[in-house]
């Protein structure tokens, strides 16, 4: 996959929130297959929300969503 510079910056900005969620939920302490449905859904939701916020911050009014 190729990412634009804006997408790369947005991904970099969301990493602290992702790390915080992983540490708080305890996901890092067990194999991925042992995670509950709620933990995985929380991981996806955190990824989407933080990426969207960072991407919107990067693009401002030009953000497509």
N, C-alpha and C positions, 0 to 999 in steps of 0.2 A: 504494500500500500504506500501511496505517496500522500504526504500531508503538506498543506500550504504552511507558510511561515506563521500565519495567524492561528491555524489549527495547532501547530506545535507549541506556540506560546500559551494557548488556552489549555492544552494538556498539561504543560508545566505548572500553570497556576492552580490546576485542580488537584495536583498530587498531594499537597499537604492535607486537604480535606479527606482524600481517599485513605491516606496513611492513618489519619485520626480515626476514621470509621473502622478500619481493619484492626487497629490496636484496641479500640473500645469494645468491639464485638467479639474479640478473641479468635477471629478467623485465622490469624497467623499461627495460632498454637495447635492447629489440627489440619489433617489432610482436607483438601477441598471437598472430596466426596462425603466427608463427615459433617459438612455444614448443613444447617437446616434450610428449608425453603425460605423462611423468613430472613435468614442471614444473607442468602444469595440475592433475594429480592431487594434487600436493603443496600447491598453492594451495588447492584445495578441502578437503583434509584439515586444513590449518592453520586455515582459516576455521571449519570445523565444530568442531574441538577447542577452539579458543580461545573461540568463542562459547558453547559448552556450559559450559566452565569459568567464564566470566564470568557467564553466566545462573544457574548453580548458586550462585555466590558471592552474587549479588543476592537469590535466593529462599531459599537454605538448604534446609531440609527440605521446603519447599513446591514445589520444582522438580519438574516432571512427568517428567523423565528423568534 
